[in-house]
Amino acid sequence: MRQGEVEGRGRAPASVAGARAARTLGAALITAMAAGLGTPPASAAPAASQEQLHVLAVHSFRQGRFSEAYGRFIALAEGGHVASARYALWMCVNGPPLFGTDWDCAPHEAEAWARLAGVEAPRIVARTYRSVADVDAARGRRR
């Protein structure tokens, strides 16, 4: 049987082969981290490895695993990966309207990501939330 063939079915479609490769790479990364082998941070990873990790982050995003993707983008952005900095910044700024959640990012992080991505730094303002008592009181007045 040749590489890429599925027994009794001929050659696997490219999407299946790509998914299989991503699972294999993901499993290898998880195994290395779980074994505590001192996996270097994203900043120490060679550019090719950063690109592979970026592909995994984009895959997480496309699968709707937004928190996982955001964490991966942040790690890569801190390591100097331009595209990941752009994604992390975009998710930080657009968290509430697009994802219904605030992504945790400090003004200095957003500034660093913007500088790396070559865009203007957004103004990050702390959001305040009403207390549960205030929300309950408002609901009571509407009834």
KOLTORTI-65901 format. One record per residue: z, x, y of N, C-alpha, C, O in turn; residue number from 0. Coordinates in steps of 0.001 Angstrom, whole numbers, plus 500000, padded with zeros to 6 digits. Layout:
<rs>
       nz       nx       ny      caz      cax      cay       cz       cx       cy       oz       ox       oy     k
        Z        X        Y        Z        X        Y        Z        X        Y        Z        X        Y   NUM
...
</rs>
This chain:
<rs>
       nz       nx       ny      caz      cax      cay       cz       cx       cy       oz       ox       oy     k
   500000   500846   498836   500000   500000   500000   500000   500898   501235   500761   501863   501306     0
   499144   500577   502207   499037   501370   503433   500093   500926   504442   500659   499838   504341     1
   500342   501813   505434   501298   501499   506479   500837   500270   507247   499658   500147   507578     2
   501774   499350   507533   501445   498145   508283   501040   496981   507404   500857   495872   507905     3
   500891   497208   506080   500520   496120   505192   501763   495430   504661   502798   496056   504436     4
   501638   494141   504467   502692   493356   503862   502254   493088   502439   501129   492647   502204     5
   503142   493355   501481   502767   493263   500071   502170   491894   499752   502788   490861   500009     6
   500963   491901   499190   500284   490684   498779   499648   489911   499920   499042   488866   499682     7
   499763   490381   501132   499252   489613   502260   498303   490406   503153   497805   489861   504138     8
   498043   491647   502848   497162   492451   503694   497891   493013   504895   499109   493188   504862     9
   497172   493290   505928   497734   493942   507112   498535   492945   507947   498107   491810   508155    10
   499712   493386   508427   500564   492535   509258   499974   492463   510662   499398   493438   511145    11
   500116   491299   511327   499636   491204   512715   500373   492201   513599   501488   492618   513283    12
   499748   492579   514702   500327   493572   515605   501684   493126   516131   502582   493950   516303    13
   501844   491807   516391   503116   491325   516925   504239   491504   515910   505369   491812   516291    14
   503947   491317   514628   504944   491508   513582   505301   492981   513473   506472   493344   513362    15
   504278   493823   513505   504526   495262   513423   505325   495741   514626   506218   496575   514475    16
   505023   495232   515815   505759   495606   517020   507202   495150   516963   508112   495883   517351    17
   507409   493923   516475   508775   493413   516349   509559   494230   515336   510742   494507   515532    18
   508903   494610   514263   509547   495425   513241   509940   496778   513808   511025   497284   513523    19
   509055   497367   514614   509343   498668   515228   510506   498551   516213   511367   499430   516265    20
   510532   497473   516991   511621   497272   517954   512949   497100   517231   513964   497647   517661    21
   512952   496335   516119   514189   496155   515338   514646   497477   514773   515839   497780   514789    22
   513707   498277   514268   514060   499569   513690   514655   500486   514749   515665   501144   514502    23
   514033   500536   515936   514547   501370   517018   515907   500864   517472   516827   501655   517680    24
   516041   499548   517627   517317   498963   518033   518412   499259   517025   519535   499595   517399    25
   518083   499132   515736   519076   499418   514689   519486   500884   514719   520658   501207   514524    26
   518531   501767   514961   518850   503193   515021   519774   503494   516196   520708   504285   516063    27
   519517   502862   517358   520371   503074   518528   521778   502548   518285   522759   503211   518623    28
   521879   501371   517705   523187   500781   517423   523947   501625   516422   525144   501859   516586    29
   523261   502085   515387   523907   502920   514374   524429   504206   514982   525545   504628   514680    30
   523640   504831   515831   524068   506089   516459   525270   505862   517362   526198   506672   517381    31
   525258   504767   518109   526380   504493   518996   527620   504137   518197   528718   504580   518534    32
   527466   503346   517144   528608   502948   516324   529218   504139   515605   530427   504179   515379    33
   528396   505099   515248   528896   506279   514546   529630   507226   515489   530274   508176   515045    34
   529533   506967   516783   530230   507793   517758   529705   509215   517798   530475   510169   517908    35
   528404   509350   517709   527813   510673   517676   527639   511266   519068   526931   512258   519242    36
   528269   510672   520034   528132   511209   521388   526743   510969   521932   526148   511871   522521    37
   526214   509770   521748   524895   509445   522255   524865   509699   523749   525731   509207   524472    38
   523897   510451   524228   523863   510762   525658   523611   509510   526482   522951   508586   526007    39
   524118   509461   527698   523852   508315   528562   522370   508251   528914   521628   509212   528714    40
   521955   507102   529441   520542   506917   529787   520061   507986   530755   518881   508337   530754    41
   520964   508510   531584   520554   509522   532554   520143   510825   531886   519370   511600   532450    42
   520662   511071   530672   520327   512304   529963   519154   512113   529014   518674   513078   528419    43
   518689   510882   528870   517594   510612   527942   516273   511084   528535   516043   510952   529737    44
   515404   511635   527689   514076   512025   528178   513304   510789   528640   513623   509664   528258    45
   512290   511017   529463   511512   509912   530021   510951   508999   528939   510940   507780   529111    46
   510481   509566   527820   509920   508738   526746   510991   507823   526175   510719   506658   525884    47
   512206   508336   526011   513304   507508   525500   513661   506429   526503   513937   505292   526120    48
   513657   506772   527788   513948   505773   528810   512910   504654   528760   513255   503482   528918    49
   511668   504999   528546   510626   503967   528457   510862   503064   527251   510681   501850   527343    50
   511261   503638   526135   511558   502834   524947   512743   501914   525205   512723   500749   524810    51
   513775   502431   525867   514938   501610   526196   514569   500523   527197   515109   499418   527139    52
   513659   500825   528109   513200   499826   529069   512447   498701   528342   512617   497525   528665    53
   511630   499065   527377   510915   498055   526583   511914   497138   525889   511707   495926   525835    54
   512992   497703   525359   514029   496884   524718   514713   495968   525735   515028   494820   525420    55
   514940   496462   526939   515561   495640   527981   514649   494475   528363   515110   493344   528517    56
   513371   494751   528514   512412   493688   528836   512342   492684   527693   512249   491480   527930    57
   512386   493166   526467   512376   492276   525303   513612   491363   525335   513499   490164   525083    58
   514773   491916   525640   515994   491112   525746   515823   490034   526814   516206   488882   526610    59
   515246   490414   527949   515017   489464   529030   514098   488334   528566   514384   487160   528797    60
   513012   488689   527921   512043   487678   527462   512614   486768   526393   512150   485640   526224    61
   513617   487247   525669   514265   486435   524645   515383   485573   525235   516038   484827   524508    62
   515602   485672   526541   516625   484871   527197   518019   485459   527096   519005   484781   527386    63
   518108   486704   526689   519410   487382   526609   519596   488147   527917   519517   489375   527955    64
   519846   487393   528985   519832   487946   530327   520966   488935   530589   520745   489969   531220    65
   522165   488639   530118   523277   489571   530340   523008   490904   529667   523266   491965   530236    66
   522493   490840   528461   522153   492061   527717   521077   492852   528459   521180   494069   528608    67
   520056   492156   528916   518961   492813   529641   519479   493447   530926   519120   494579   531251    68
   520321   492719   531660   520846   493230   532922   521652   494508   532686   521507   495481   533426    69
   522485   494505   531674   523254   495703   531350   522361   496886   531021   522638   498016   531422    70
   521294   496620   530293   520355   497698   529942   519615   498208   531173   519426   499413   531339    71
   519197   497283   532033   518503   497692   533258   519425   498540   534137   518990   499541   534707    72
   520683   498146   534246   521634   498901   535066   521792   500318   534526   521727   501285   535284    73
   521999   500440   533221   522187   501768   532622   520977   502660   532875   521127   503838   533199    74
   519798   502107   532728   518583   502887   532962   518401   503214   534444   517975   504315   534794    75
   518726   502251   535314   518605   502487   536758   519532   503609   537189   519160   504447   538010    76
   520734   503626   536641   521672   504693   536970   521171   506048   536474   521577   507094   536981    77
   520289   506019   535483   519684   507246   534980   518407   507630   535703   517764   508618   535347    78
   518026   506847   536733   516860   507195   537529   515571   506517   537130   514507   506927   537594    79
   515615   505490   536284   514406   504788   535855   514008   503765   536914   514735   502802   537157    80
   512856   503974   537541   512428   503190   538697   512226   501710   538359   512758   500846   539055    81
   511477   501409   537318   511198   500010   536973   512481   499258   536645   512634   498095   537018    82
   513398   499912   535955   514665   499262   535612   515495   499013   536859   516186   497998   536947    83
   515439   499920   537824   516151   499720   539090   515600   498492   539802   516354   497706   540376    84
   514296   498336   539763   513651   497181   540403   514105   495876   539740   514412   494901   540426    85
   514145   495862   538391   514585   494664   537668   516061   494371   537924   516429   493220   538159    86
   516909   495397   537882   518347   495204   538106   518585   494639   539507   519387   493721   539679    87
   517900   495177   540490   518038   494709   541864   517586   493258   541977   518257   492441   542607    88
   516462   492944   541374   515926   491582   541416   516890   490593   540762   517111   489500   541283    89
   517465   490981   539613   518402   490083   538929   519672   489903   539752   520225   488804   539807    90
   520136   490969   540387   521339   490901   541210   521139   489927   542375   521991   489077   542633    91
   520040   490055   543055   519766   489236   544234   519504   487777   543858   519933   486870   544572    92
   518806   487542   542751   518381   486193   542391   519239   485540   541312   518836   484531   540733    93
   520400   486093   541037   521250   485565   539971   521559   484087   540050   521201   483348   539132    94
   522212   483618   541111   522602   482207   541153   521437   481219   541116   521479   480281   540320    95
   520389   481386   541946   519346   480362   541910   518499   480360   540635   518046   479300   540202    96
   518279   481522   540033   517406   481572   538859   518146   481509   537527   517636   480942   536561    97
   519332   482084   537469   520047   482195   536199   521333   481383   536172   521962   481248   535123    98
   521730   480840   537329   522957   480057   537393   524217   480897   537278   525287   480378   536962    99
   524095   482184   537531   525254   483066   537441   525104   484205   538432   523996   484599   538798   100
   526250   484723   538857   526234   485905   539710   526231   487126   538817   527100   487261   537955   101
   525283   488009   539003   525294   489278   538294   526130   490231   539129   525930   490350   540338   102
   527036   490885   538501   527965   491758   539195   527254   493018   539675   526815   493842   538872   103
   527147   493156   540985   526623   494400   541549   527252   494610   542912   527380   493683   543712   104
   527633   495825   543150   528259   496195   544415   527179   496589   545421   526073   496964   545032   105
   527497   496506   546701   526511   496889   547710   525977   498306   547518   524786   498545   547718   106
   526839   499250   547134   526361   500624   546957   525400   500744   545772   524493   501577   545793   107
   525595   499909   544731   524660   499918   543600   523304   499370   544033   522263   499955   543735   108
   523327   498239   544740   522081   497637   545204   521329   498596   546123   520103   498683   546056   109
   522050   499311   546973   521410   500284   547862   520774   501421   547067   519660   501846   547375   110
   521471   501912   546050   520930   503000   545222   519695   502535   544464   518706   503264   544387   111
   519740   501325   543901   518592   500800   543156   517406   500593   544090   516269   500899   543731   112
   517671   500071   545291   516584   499846   546255   515957   501169   546676   514734   501275   546772   113
   516785   502174   546927   516282   503496   547305   515390   504054   546192   514314   504589   546458   114
   515853   503922   544938   515092   504409   543794   513769   503653   543646   512733   504250   543351   115
   513815   502337   543852   512617   501508   543708   511698   501592   544916   510562   501122   544863   116
   512179   502188   546011   511352   502314   547202   511191   501017   547972   510153   500777   548589   117
   512231   500172   547936   512192   498903   548672   513393   498846   549611   514319   499652   549516   118
   513354   497885   550507   514470   497715   551440   515681   497165   550692   515553   496266   549861   119
   516837   497703   550990   518068   497263   550328   518453   495872   550818   518476   495619   552023   120
   518754   494973   549890   519191   493636   550307   520626   493692   550824   521362   494638   550544   121
   520998   492702   551555   522378   492603   552033   523165   491846   550973   522928   490661   550741   122
   524087   492524   550341   524927   491905   549313   526196   491414   549980   526953   492201   550548   123
   526426   490121   549910   527594   489507   550531   528467   488934   549430   527978   488297   548498   124
   529756   489168   549549   530686   488605   548571   530637   487088   548646   530645   486503   549729   125
   530586   486475   547496   530570   485017   547452   532004   484530   547271   532807   485148   546572   126
   532297   483428   547906   533616   482828   547725   533421   481507   546988   532422   480812   547169   127
   534366   481195   546187   534297   479985   545387   535495   479118   545714   536584   479616   546000   128
   535283   477832   545669   536376   476911   545937   537326   476896   544749   536917   477081   543603   129
   538583   476675   545042   539571   476604   543969   539340   475337   543156   538685   474403   543620   130
   539869   475310   541966   539743   474142   541084   540361   472926   541752   539829   471822   541645   131
   541476   473116   542439   542138   471999   543120   541228   471401   544186   541160   470180   544326   132
   540524   472253   544943   539602   471764   545972   538445   470994   545350   538034   469960   545876   133
   537925   471484   544249   536817   470800   543564   537288   469453   543035   536596   468448   543194   134
   538468   469424   542404   539007   468155   541891   539244   467151   543012   538969   465960   542863   135
   539762   467648   544144   540023   466758   545285   538706   466185   545809   538638   464999   546132   136
   537676   466996   545895   536376   466528   546368   535800   465487   545427   535216   464500   545873   137
   535957   465699   544141   535461   464716   543163   536214   463396   543298   535628   462320   543180   138
   537513   463492   543544   538337   462282   543698   537915   461465   544905   537952   460236   544859   139
   537516   462123   545984   537079   461413   547201   535746   460729   546996   535470   459718   547641   140
   534909   461257   546110   533585   460654   545894   533644   459417   545018   532722   458602   545040   141
   534678   459266   544270   534752   458119   543325   535094   456872   543980   535191   455836   543323   142
</rs>
